[in-house]
Amino acid sequence: MREIGIGILGGGYMGKAHSVAMAAVGAVFATTLRPRLEMICASRPDSAERYRREYGFARATADWRELVNDPRVEAIVIATPQDTHRQIAEAAFALGKPVFCEKPLGAGLEDSRAMVAAAEASGQANMIGFNYIRTPASQYARKLIADGVIGQVTMFRGEHTEDFYADPQAPATWRTTGMANGTMGDLAPHMINGALALLGPIASVMAEIETVHPTRPGGEVTNDDHAQMMVRFDNGAMGQMYFSRIATGRKMGYAYEISGTKGAIRFDQEDQNAIWLYRMEGDEAMRGFTKILTGPAHPDYQPFCLGPGHGTGYQDQIIIEARDFLKAIETGHPVWPTFRDGLEVTRVVQAALRSASDRRWIDIQDI
């Protein structure tokens, strides 16, 4: 085993999640590389020092350049606002340092393409943070589809719905300003990534995007509340997706249903330790969806718990990401999803934005 110095930019919600993951991943997965929490960066010195103390880092800074340039920081985790991702990643790659970046990859298509170019020119490990598709249940769904258990896939329905802005009187914040912070920038990328992981590339999209509450206490809303998309996959399957931050009652509505010629799969992140499988076989009178509880027989479950049905949680998904990032660094081989995979999500988002503006189908190859 050898240590690797980790620098994390951002100490809030995701910065804490990645700090905890890097502290735990060695024990959970017995990784060859063992993270050393070297430095954390926040926007203010007092915040940075507080995160250092609470999360267990050796040092803290309010200057991202100091963190990236420090020789004891050997790998970078970016958990800052989207409009900062590009400059941080480019600086890290220029120094030959691996980078893990939270989604979305950049603030837009230009940033995302530049980040992929920098990553691939450097030859360094690079990954983007799409954690929900890493649940044992969704990993198992990918295997079922790849193994042909439900036959040829004909239809995909997916959503990422939450209700943190369902109340029209919820005040305007940074989340209500700028397209990168709206539903298409914040929630949609997760389910688009899930659709790409489960079914493969998307060929074309038709979208509607809407701001339901254009003003809120404290200011105007300059981004979107919800959106719907029809898609056609490269493999010929049809698809529908819906994204919303105003879906009253939905807390973590990352859900999908996939139909095939031999069966179907259902999943809902609000019940993330179960997957529903229908197999078109046997006595018709006994057919129906079977609830499968995840356990040690499913991907990436056993390192966390030996009890079937006991379940894994949100933080465990981030620990799995940390394991994959360390593996990519150690082996020198890309581990999905890379920055290029993140770029594909950005292309679909951009196609949806153009479709909504032009009110027509858009081919992804034209983006």
C-alpha positions in Angstrom: 0.0 0.0 0.0 1.1 3.6 -0.6 -0.4 6.9 0.3 -1.7 9.4 -2.2 -2.3 13.1 -1.1 -5.9 14.2 -1.9 -6.9 17.8 -2.3 -10.6 18.6 -2.3 -12.0 21.9 -3.6 -15.3 22.8 -1.9 -16.3 21.8 1.6 -20.1 22.0 1.4 -22.5 19.2 0.7 -20.5 17.3 -1.9 -17.1 18.4 -0.5 -18.1 16.7 2.8 -19.3 13.6 1.0 -16.0 13.2 -0.9 -14.0 13.9 2.2 -15.8 11.1 4.1 -15.4 8.8 1.1 -11.7 9.3 0.8 -11.3 8.7 4.5 -13.3 5.5 4.4 -12.5 3.9 1.0 -9.3 2.2 2.0 -11.0 0.3 4.9 -14.1 -0.5 2.8 -12.4 -1.8 -0.3 -8.8 -2.5 0.9 -7.5 -0.3 -1.9 -3.8 -0.4 -2.7 -3.7 3.4 -2.8 -4.6 4.9 0.6 -5.9 8.5 0.5 -4.2 11.0 2.7 -6.5 14.0 3.4 -3.8 16.6 2.5 -5.6 19.9 1.8 -9.2 21.3 1.5 -10.2 24.6 -0.1 -13.2 26.8 0.5 -14.1 30.3 -0.5 -13.2 31.9 2.8 -10.3 31.2 5.2 -12.5 30.6 8.2 -14.7 28.1 6.3 -11.7 26.3 5.0 -10.2 26.0 8.5 -13.5 24.7 9.8 -13.7 22.0 7.1 -10.1 21.1 7.8 -10.8 20.6 11.4 -14.1 18.7 11.0 -13.1 16.5 8.1 -9.5 15.7 9.2 -7.4 17.4 6.5 -3.8 18.3 7.3 -4.1 21.8 5.8 -6.6 24.3 4.5 -6.7 27.2 2.0 -9.0 29.7 0.5 -7.0 29.8 -2.8 -7.7 27.0 -5.2 -4.4 27.7 -7.0 -2.4 27.0 -3.8 -4.1 23.6 -3.4 -3.7 22.6 -7.1 0.0 23.6 -7.1 1.0 22.0 -3.8 3.4 19.1 -4.4 1.9 17.1 -1.6 -1.5 17.2 -3.3 -1.3 14.4 -5.8 -4.9 14.0 -6.9 -7.7 16.6 -7.2 -11.5 16.4 -6.4 -13.5 19.3 -7.7 -16.8 19.9 -5.8 -17.2 23.6 -6.5 -19.7 25.5 -8.7 -19.9 24.5 -12.3 -18.4 27.8 -13.7 -15.1 27.0 -11.8 -14.6 23.5 -13.0 -12.7 24.2 -16.2 -10.0 26.5 -14.9 -9.3 24.2 -12.0 -9.2 21.0 -14.1 -7.0 22.6 -16.8 -4.5 23.8 -14.1 -4.4 20.3 -12.5 -3.9 18.4 -15.7 -1.1 20.8 -16.8 0.7 19.7 -13.6 0.1 16.0 -14.4 -2.4 15.5 -11.6 -5.5 13.2 -11.9 -8.9 14.9 -11.5 -12.3 13.8 -10.3 -15.0 16.4 -11.1 -18.5 16.6 -9.8 -21.3 16.8 -12.5 -22.0 18.6 -14.7 -18.6 18.6 -16.3 -18.5 22.3 -17.1 -20.8 25.3 -17.2 -21.6 24.5 -20.8 -20.5 22.7 -24.0 -17.4 24.8 -24.6 -16.1 24.2 -21.1 -16.9 20.5 -21.3 -15.0 20.0 -24.6 -12.0 22.0 -23.3 -11.9 19.8 -20.1 -12.0 16.6 -22.2 -9.2 17.9 -24.4 -7.1 18.8 -21.3 -7.7 15.5 -19.7 -6.8 13.4 -22.7 -3.8 15.5 -23.6 -2.4 15.0 -20.0 -3.0 11.2 -20.0 -4.1 11.4 -16.4 -7.0 9.6 -14.8 -10.2 11.6 -15.0 -13.7 10.8 -13.8 -17.0 12.6 -13.4 -19.3 12.2 -10.5 -22.5 10.4 -11.4 -23.1 8.5 -8.2 -26.7 7.3 -8.5 -26.1 4.8 -11.2 -23.5 3.2 -8.9 -26.1 1.7 -6.5 -25.8 -2.1 -6.3 -29.4 -2.2 -7.7 -28.7 -0.1 -10.8 -25.4 -1.9 -11.4 -27.4 -5.1 -11.4 -29.9 -3.6 -13.8 -27.1 -2.8 -16.2 -25.9 -6.5 -16.0 -29.4 -7.8 -16.6 -29.8 -5.7 -19.7 -26.3 -6.6 -21.0 -27.0 -10.3 -20.4 -30.2 -10.1 -22.4 -32.4 -11.2 -19.5 -35.2 -8.8 -20.6 -34.5 -9.3 -24.3 -34.2 -6.5 -26.8 -35.0 -3.2 -25.1 -37.9 -1.4 -26.7 -38.7 1.5 -24.3 -37.1 3.5 -21.6 -38.9 5.9 -19.2 -36.8 7.8 -16.7 -37.1 10.7 -14.3 -35.2 12.8 -11.9 -37.7 14.6 -9.8 -37.4 16.5 -6.5 -39.6 19.1 -4.7 -37.1 21.5 -3.1 -38.6 24.4 -5.2 -42.2 23.1 -5.3 -43.3 26.0 -3.0 -43.7 29.2 -5.1 -42.8 31.2 -2.0 -39.4 29.5 -1.6 -36.9 32.4 -1.9 -34.6 33.0 -4.9 -31.0 31.8 -4.4 -28.0 30.9 -6.5 -29.9 27.9 -7.6 -32.5 30.1 -9.4 -29.8 32.0 -11.4 -28.0 30.7 -14.5 -28.8 27.7 -16.7 -26.1 25.5 -15.2 -28.0 25.7 -11.8 -31.4 25.0 -13.2 -33.1 21.6 -13.6 -31.4 20.9 -16.9 -28.0 21.6 -15.4 -28.6 20.2 -12.0 -31.0 17.2 -12.1 -31.3 16.2 -15.8 -27.6 15.1 -16.2 -28.0 12.3 -13.6 -30.9 10.6 -15.5 -29.4 11.3 -18.9 -26.2 9.6 -17.7 -28.3 6.7 -16.3 -30.1 6.3 -19.7 -26.7 6.3 -21.5 -25.3 3.7 -19.1 -28.4 1.4 -19.3 -29.2 1.6 -23.0 -26.3 3.2 -24.8 -26.0 6.3 -26.9 -28.9 8.7 -27.7 -29.4 9.5 -31.3 -31.9 12.4 -31.2 -34.1 14.4 -28.8 -37.2 16.5 -28.7 -37.6 18.6 -25.6 -39.8 21.1 -23.8 -38.2 23.2 -21.0 -40.2 25.5 -18.7 -39.9 28.0 -15.9 -43.1 27.6 -13.9 -42.3 30.3 -11.3 -40.5 33.1 -13.0 -40.3 35.2 -9.9 -39.7 34.3 -6.2 -39.2 36.3 -3.1 -36.0 38.1 -3.5 -35.6 38.1 -7.2 -36.3 36.8 -10.7 -35.7 33.2 -11.8 -33.4 32.9 -14.8 -33.4 29.1 -15.2 -35.8 26.2 -15.6 -38.1 24.4 -13.2 -38.9 21.3 -15.2 -38.5 19.7 -18.6 -39.6 16.7 -20.6 -37.8 14.9 -23.4 -38.6 12.3 -26.0 -35.5 10.5 -27.2 -34.5 7.8 -29.7 -31.5 5.6 -28.8 -29.0 4.4 -31.3 -30.2 0.9 -30.7 -33.7 1.9 -31.9 -35.4 2.0 -28.6 -37.8 4.8 -27.7 -37.4 6.9 -24.6 -39.1 9.5 -22.4 -37.5 11.5 -19.6 -38.8 14.1 -17.2 -36.9 16.3 -14.8 -38.3 18.6 -12.1 -37.4 20.5 -9.0 -41.0 21.3 -8.4 -42.4 17.8 -8.3 -44.4 18.1 -5.1 -43.9 15.1 -2.8 -40.8 13.7 -4.6 -37.6 13.8 -2.5 -35.2 11.6 -4.6 -37.2 10.7 -7.7 -34.4 9.1 -9.7 -36.5 6.3 -11.2 -36.7 4.3 -14.4 -38.7 1.6 -16.1 -37.3 -0.4 -19.0 -39.3 -2.7 -21.2 -37.9 -5.5 -23.4 -39.1 -8.3 -25.6 -38.6 -10.8 -22.7 -39.2 -8.8 -19.6 -39.0 -5.4 -17.8 -37.1 -3.7 -15.0 -38.3 -1.0 -12.6 -36.2 1.0 -10.1 -36.8 4.0 -7.8 -34.0 5.7 -5.8 -36.4 6.3 -2.9 -36.2 2.5 -2.5 -32.7 2.2 -3.6 -32.0 -1.2 -2.2 -34.5 -3.0 -4.4 -35.1 -3.6 -8.0 -38.2 -5.0 -9.7 -37.9 -7.6 -12.4 -40.5 -9.0 -14.7 -39.7 -12.1 -16.8 -42.1 -13.2 -19.5 -41.9 -16.9 -18.8 -43.7 -19.6 -17.0 -47.4 -19.9 -16.1 -49.3 -16.7 -17.1 -51.3 -16.9 -13.9 -48.1 -16.6 -11.8 -46.4 -13.8 -13.8 -45.7 -10.5 -12.2 -42.9 -8.2 -11.1 -40.6 -9.7 -8.5 -39.0 -7.4 -5.9 -35.3 -8.3 -5.6 -33.6 -7.0 -2.4 -29.9 -6.2 -2.9 -27.4 -8.2 -1.0 -23.8 -9.6 -1.1 -24.6 -11.3 -4.4 -25.0 -7.9 -6.1 -22.2 -5.6 -7.3 -20.3 -3.5 -4.7 -22.7 -4.5 -1.8 -20.6 -7.0 0.2 -17.8 -4.6 1.2 -20.4 -2.5 3.1 -22.6 -5.2 4.6 -22.9 -9.0 4.8 -26.7 -9.0 5.4 -29.0 -9.2 2.4 -31.7 -6.6 2.5 -29.8 -4.5 5.1 -29.1 -1.9 2.4 -26.5 0.6 1.3 -26.9 4.4 1.4 -26.1 7.6 -0.4 -22.6 8.0 1.1 -21.7 4.5 0.0 -22.2 5.5 -3.6 -19.6 8.2 -3.2 -17.2 5.7 -1.6 -17.7 3.4 -4.7 -16.7 6.4 -6.8 -13.6 7.0 -4.7 -12.6 3.3 -5.2 -13.0 3.7 -8.9 -11.0 6.9 -9.1 -8.1 5.3 -7.1 -8.3 2.3 -9.4 -8.0 4.5 -12.5 -5.0 6.3 -10.9 -3.3 3.0 -9.9 -3.8 1.1 -13.2 -3.5 4.0 -15.7 -6.7 2.6 -17.4 -9.8 4.7 -17.7 -12.7 3.8 -15.4 -16.3 4.8 -16.4 -17.5 7.5 -16.4 -14.6 9.6 -17.7 -14.7 13.2 -18.7 -15.6 12.1 -22.2 -18.7 10.3 -20.8 -19.6 13.5 -19.1 -19.2 15.4 -22.3 -21.8 13.1 -23.9 -24.3 14.0 -21.2 -23.6 17.7 -21.9 -24.2 17.2 -25.6 -27.6 15.7 -24.9 -28.5 18.6 -22.5 -27.4 21.1 -25.2 -29.5 19.2 -27.8 -32.5 19.4 -25.5 -32.0 23.2 -25.0 -31.8 23.7 -28.8 -34.8 21.5 -29.4 -36.9 23.5 -26.9 -35.8 26.7 -28.5 -36.4 25.6 -32.1 -39.4 23.3 -31.3 -38.0 20.4 -33.3 -36.1 17.1 -33.1 -32.3 17.6 -32.8 -29.8 14.9 -33.8 -27.0 14.5 -31.2 -24.4 14.2 -34.0 -25.1 17.9 -34.9 -24.1 19.1 -31.4 
